[in-house]
Amino acid sequence: MKTEERLSSLEVALNNELREREFYLKNAAKTKNPLGKIMFERIGDEELEHYERLKQLHEKWKRGEQWPETVPLVVQGTTVRDMLAHIVKNAEEMPPDDKNDLKAVRTAIAFEAKGAAFYAELGKGVSDAKEKAFFNLLAQIENEHYLTLRDTEEYLTDPASWYRRREHHSLDGA
């Protein structure tokens, strides 16, 4: 990948990460659902981290520098999916469904699917092993966000199925 292509790709990624963060924070502020608030805030924080790392890379490449020896990318220990299960399990009463929350989750699903595909493509387009690993890690994180949001979508649209799947109930014939 040429330097101009790299810079252009990073600019697209920077804009996407910033736009997604704003979207998540706006929806965290709007939702009445504690689960939605935590989920949107956490994913928004992760998008900010992606933005900061990509901005550092963009600045290095703009100056003509090489890929850094390390690109720290901290990922929180608790996944949003685990938090979803914990909150729902321990909640006394969840607020009534909000169609705006579902709409926001579905919009976010589309963002994250595009983001995962975009970073995977960037990873395929580079030859440096560290560069490839970084973009593949970003693709994996975006995919985790996607899976979390799909899980949340299922909870919002079909809580009974969501509970059954989380509890791993099955008929064993005994």
C-alpha positions as a Markdown table, in Angstrom:
| # | Residue | x | y | z |
|---|---|---|---|---|
| 1 | Met | 0.0 | 0.0 | 0.0 |
| 2 | Lys | 1.4 | 3.4 | -1.0 |
| 3 | Thr | 1.8 | 6.2 | 1.6 |
| 4 | Glu | -1.0 | 8.3 | 0.0 |
| 5 | Glu | -3.3 | 5.3 | 0.2 |
| 6 | Arg | -2.4 | 4.6 | 3.8 |
| 7 | Leu | -3.0 | 8.2 | 4.8 |
| 8 | Ser | -6.3 | 8.3 | 3.0 |
| 9 | Ser | -7.4 | 5.0 | 4.6 |
| 10 | Leu | -6.4 | 6.3 | 8.0 |
| 11 | Glu | -8.3 | 9.5 | 7.4 |
| 12 | Val | -11.4 | 7.5 | 6.6 |
| 13 | Ala | -10.9 | 5.4 | 9.7 |
| 14 | Leu | -10.4 | 8.5 | 11.9 |
| 15 | Asn | -13.6 | 10.1 | 10.6 |
| 16 | Asn | -15.5 | 6.8 | 11.1 |
| 17 | Glu | -14.2 | 6.3 | 14.7 |
| 18 | Leu | -15.1 | 9.9 | 15.7 |
| 19 | Arg | -18.5 | 9.7 | 14.1 |
| 20 | Glu | -19.2 | 6.4 | 15.8 |
| 21 | Arg | -18.1 | 7.7 | 19.2 |
| 22 | Glu | -20.4 | 10.7 | 18.9 |
| 23 | Phe | -23.3 | 8.4 | 17.9 |
| 24 | Tyr | -22.7 | 6.1 | 20.9 |
| 25 | Leu | -22.4 | 9.0 | 23.4 |
| 26 | Lys | -25.5 | 10.6 | 22.1 |
| 27 | Asn | -27.5 | 7.4 | 22.5 |
| 28 | Ala | -26.0 | 6.7 | 25.9 |
| 29 | Ala | -27.4 | 10.1 | 27.0 |
| 30 | Lys | -30.8 | 9.5 | 25.5 |
| 31 | Thr | -31.5 | 6.0 | 26.6 |
| 32 | Lys | -33.4 | 5.3 | 29.8 |
| 33 | Asn | -32.2 | 1.7 | 29.8 |
| 34 | Pro | -29.2 | 1.1 | 32.2 |
| 35 | Leu | -28.0 | -1.7 | 29.9 |
| 36 | Gly | -28.1 | 0.6 | 26.9 |
| 37 | Lys | -26.3 | 3.4 | 28.7 |
| 38 | Ile | -23.4 | 1.2 | 29.8 |
| 39 | Met | -23.1 | -0.5 | 26.5 |
| 40 | Phe | -23.1 | 2.7 | 24.5 |
| 41 | Glu | -20.7 | 4.4 | 26.8 |
| 42 | Arg | -18.3 | 1.4 | 26.8 |
| 43 | Ile | -18.3 | 1.0 | 23.0 |
| 44 | Gly | -17.9 | 4.8 | 22.7 |
| 45 | Asp | -14.9 | 4.8 | 24.9 |
| 46 | Glu | -13.3 | 2.0 | 22.8 |
| 47 | Glu | -14.0 | 4.0 | 19.7 |
| 48 | Leu | -12.1 | 6.9 | 21.2 |
| 49 | Glu | -9.2 | 4.7 | 21.9 |
| 50 | His | -9.2 | 3.5 | 18.3 |
| 51 | Tyr | -9.3 | 7.1 | 17.2 |
| 52 | Glu | -6.3 | 8.1 | 19.4 |
| 53 | Arg | -4.1 | 5.2 | 18.1 |
| 54 | Leu | -5.1 | 5.8 | 14.5 |
| 55 | Lys | -4.3 | 9.5 | 14.9 |
| 56 | Gln | -0.8 | 8.7 | 16.3 |
| 57 | Leu | -0.2 | 6.5 | 13.3 |
| 58 | His | -1.5 | 9.1 | 10.9 |
| 59 | Glu | 0.8 | 11.7 | 12.3 |
| 60 | Lys | 3.8 | 9.4 | 12.0 |
| 61 | Trp | 3.1 | 8.4 | 8.4 |
| 62 | Lys | 2.4 | 12.0 | 7.5 |
| 63 | Arg | 6.0 | 12.8 | 8.7 |
| 64 | Gly | 7.3 | 9.9 | 6.7 |
| 65 | Glu | 8.1 | 7.8 | 9.7 |
| 66 | Gln | 8.0 | 4.0 | 9.8 |
| 67 | Trp | 5.5 | 1.8 | 11.6 |
| 68 | Pro | 6.2 | 2.1 | 15.3 |
| 69 | Glu | 7.7 | -0.8 | 17.3 |
| 70 | Thr | 4.6 | -1.0 | 19.4 |
| 71 | Val | 1.1 | 0.5 | 19.1 |
| 72 | Pro | -0.5 | 0.1 | 22.5 |
| 73 | Leu | -4.2 | -0.7 | 22.2 |
| 74 | Val | -5.8 | -1.4 | 25.6 |
| 75 | Val | -9.0 | -3.4 | 25.5 |
| 76 | Gln | -11.1 | -3.4 | 28.7 |
| 77 | Gly | -11.1 | -6.8 | 30.5 |
| 78 | Thr | -14.9 | -7.1 | 30.7 |
| 79 | Thr | -16.7 | -7.4 | 27.5 |
| 80 | Val | -19.9 | -5.5 | 27.0 |
| 81 | Arg | -21.6 | -8.9 | 26.3 |
| 82 | Asp | -20.7 | -10.1 | 29.8 |
| 83 | Met | -21.9 | -6.8 | 31.3 |
| 84 | Leu | -25.2 | -7.3 | 29.4 |
| 85 | Ala | -25.7 | -10.7 | 31.0 |
| 86 | His | -24.8 | -9.4 | 34.5 |
| 87 | Ile | -27.1 | -6.4 | 34.3 |
| 88 | Val | -30.1 | -8.4 | 33.0 |
| 89 | Lys | -29.6 | -11.1 | 35.5 |
| 90 | Asn | -29.4 | -8.7 | 38.5 |
| 91 | Ala | -31.9 | -6.1 | 37.4 |
| 92 | Glu | -35.0 | -5.8 | 39.5 |
| 93 | Glu | -36.9 | -4.2 | 36.7 |
| 94 | Met | -35.8 | -3.3 | 33.3 |
| 95 | Pro | -37.4 | -0.2 | 31.7 |
| 96 | Pro | -40.0 | -0.8 | 29.0 |
| 97 | Asp | -38.8 | -1.3 | 25.5 |
| 98 | Asp | -37.8 | 1.8 | 23.6 |
| 99 | Lys | -38.0 | 1.7 | 19.9 |
| 100 | Asn | -35.3 | 4.4 | 19.6 |
| 101 | Asp | -32.9 | 2.1 | 21.5 |
| 102 | Leu | -33.6 | -0.7 | 19.0 |
| 103 | Lys | -33.1 | 1.7 | 16.1 |
| 104 | Ala | -29.8 | 2.9 | 17.6 |
| 105 | Val | -28.6 | -0.7 | 18.1 |
| 106 | Arg | -29.5 | -1.6 | 14.5 |
| 107 | Thr | -27.7 | 1.5 | 13.2 |
| 108 | Ala | -24.7 | 0.6 | 15.4 |
| 109 | Ile | -24.7 | -3.0 | 14.0 |
| 110 | Ala | -24.3 | -1.6 | 10.5 |
| 111 | Phe | -21.4 | 0.7 | 11.7 |
| 112 | Glu | -19.6 | -2.1 | 13.3 |
| 113 | Ala | -20.0 | -4.5 | 10.4 |
| 114 | Lys | -18.6 | -1.9 | 8.1 |
| 115 | Gly | -15.8 | -1.1 | 10.5 |
| 116 | Ala | -14.8 | -4.8 | 10.9 |
| 117 | Ala | -14.7 | -5.2 | 7.1 |
| 118 | Phe | -12.8 | -2.0 | 6.6 |
| 119 | Tyr | -10.0 | -2.9 | 9.0 |
| 120 | Ala | -9.8 | -6.5 | 7.7 |
| 121 | Glu | -9.3 | -5.0 | 4.2 |
| 122 | Leu | -6.6 | -2.7 | 5.5 |
| 123 | Gly | -4.9 | -5.7 | 7.1 |
| 124 | Lys | -5.0 | -7.5 | 3.8 |
| 125 | Gly | -3.5 | -4.6 | 2.0 |
| 126 | Val | -0.3 | -4.2 | 4.0 |
| 127 | Ser | 2.8 | -6.3 | 4.1 |
| 128 | Asp | 4.4 | -5.3 | 7.4 |
| 129 | Ala | 3.5 | -8.0 | 10.0 |
| 130 | Lys | 3.0 | -5.5 | 12.9 |
| 131 | Glu | 0.8 | -3.3 | 10.7 |
| 132 | Lys | -1.2 | -6.4 | 9.6 |
| 133 | Ala | -1.6 | -7.5 | 13.2 |
| 134 | Phe | -2.8 | -4.1 | 14.3 |
| 135 | Phe | -5.5 | -3.8 | 11.7 |
| 136 | Asn | -6.6 | -7.4 | 12.3 |
| 137 | Leu | -6.9 | -6.6 | 16.0 |
| 138 | Leu | -9.0 | -3.6 | 15.2 |
| 139 | Ala | -11.2 | -5.8 | 12.9 |
| 140 | Gln | -11.6 | -8.3 | 15.8 |
| 141 | Ile | -12.6 | -5.6 | 18.2 |
| 142 | Glu | -15.1 | -4.1 | 15.8 |
| 143 | Asn | -16.5 | -7.7 | 15.3 |
| 144 | Glu | -16.8 | -8.1 | 19.0 |
| 145 | His | -18.8 | -4.8 | 19.1 |
| 146 | Tyr | -20.9 | -6.2 | 16.3 |
| 147 | Leu | -21.6 | -9.4 | 18.2 |
| 148 | Thr | -22.4 | -7.5 | 21.3 |
| 149 | Leu | -24.9 | -5.3 | 19.5 |
| 150 | Arg | -26.5 | -8.4 | 17.8 |
| 151 | Asp | -26.8 | -9.9 | 21.3 |
| 152 | Thr | -28.5 | -6.7 | 22.5 |
| 153 | Glu | -30.8 | -6.6 | 19.5 |
| 154 | Glu | -31.9 | -10.1 | 20.3 |
| 155 | Tyr | -32.5 | -9.2 | 24.0 |
| 156 | Leu | -34.6 | -6.1 | 22.9 |
| 157 | Thr | -36.7 | -8.0 | 20.3 |
| 158 | Asp | -37.0 | -11.5 | 21.9 |
| 159 | Pro | -36.0 | -11.5 | 25.6 |
| 160 | Ala | -37.3 | -15.1 | 26.1 |
| 161 | Ser | -35.1 | -16.5 | 23.4 |
| 162 | Trp | -32.2 | -14.4 | 24.7 |
| 163 | Tyr | -32.6 | -15.8 | 28.2 |
| 164 | Arg | -32.9 | -19.4 | 27.0 |
| 165 | Arg | -29.7 | -19.1 | 25.0 |
| 166 | Arg | -27.8 | -17.4 | 27.8 |
| 167 | Glu | -28.9 | -20.1 | 30.3 |
| 168 | His | -28.0 | -22.9 | 27.8 |
| 169 | His | -31.2 | -24.8 | 28.6 |
| 170 | Ser | -31.7 | -27.8 | 26.5 |
| 171 | Leu | -33.5 | -31.1 | 26.5 |
| 172 | Asp | -31.0 | -34.0 | 27.3 |
| 173 | Gly | -33.5 | -36.8 | 27.1 |
| 174 | Ala | -32.9 | -37.9 | 30.7 |
